[in-house]
């Protein structure tokens, strides 16, 4: 297991799902972890409950991270919000909030992290397979996640000379609370899994271990990359599902 002893990590969206798994994994590997979410939670070294669209919340994150023993070296941007529904019925408020939380907060945290980070720092952003393809009803989410991929590359290019790496992971279908209606319904789940060569949904901890790799010195020459964690879904042609 890669060690993060002596490092401080900030994980946004850490109250549940993939974000909670990432925060727990980094802490198990020795990092001091500060979690950020609009929902109250515990089990980490420090927690900030607040809205990252507000600069005061961002500042509080870095002030509290500065109180933890160790060097600030890891930022994981997992916070998101999304309005779902047909594109032509998307509301302006829903569109703007989706981009403000999913994309805007990622940008805001990168901007605050970079001047405060120690040597050999790493940023890992949560993208999605929806960054590269579309499903009806997900337009705001897909736009935000595609933009996160572009932002990841921009940050890698601009921050590379300072020693900060920036990468992303793009999960496929992962069995988390917000997807419960699918993975607890066997007919829906089996229909979905025809698209996945591994034949099962992903687990939050499997995404977390990939994040840890990208945040660690084991990927010291990797920046600007997007690691797909999708059980082979994006590798398979759609025609395979009708053969």
ABEGO torsion letter per residue (X at the ends): XBBABGBBBBBBGAABEAAAAAAAAAAAAGBBBBBBBABBBBGBABBBBEBAABAAAAAAAAAAAAABBEBBABBBBABBBBBBEBAAABBAAAAAAAAAAAAAAAAAAAAAAAAABBBGBBBBBBBBAAAABBBBGAAAAAAAAAAAAAAAAAAAAAAAAAGBBBBBBBBBBBBBAAAAAAAABAAAAAAAAAABAAGBBBBAAAAAAAAAAAABAAAAABBGBBBBBAGGAAABBAAAAAX
